[in-house]
């Protein structure tokens, strides 16, 4: 088995997101990190499930990180379920009731508490799914061709 080393430049939050995404992938979810569902909001992880369910996971690396977050409630309108992803040292008693919980590190995660379902309306689900798909496709294209404007042919 070939093990790819963990990049040394990841922040604590990025490590949580990585482990969370790896765990969700094992459950059949596709994940996009740092997705903007609407102006003014940037979610740490959005996950699209095998049945079209949309989950948002907010990664918190410390008590201060959680206490200074003023936007998380705005994410609730953009998903079917909401979760926090924290490490095993995080004081989970700070996290609000009625939200999901994932314990994670840079390599994996464990879904400890399922977030309650709040189904998206059809029009919102279509919008979120399109944003998810476009963001994922644009990032994949950038990965394949990081400077597309340099390759344009003028007509």
Helices and strands as residue ranges (DSSP letters): H 12-26, E 30-35, E 43-48, E 54-59, H 63-67, H 72-75, G 76-78, E 81-86, G 92-94, E 100-104, E 109-113, H 122-144, G 148-151
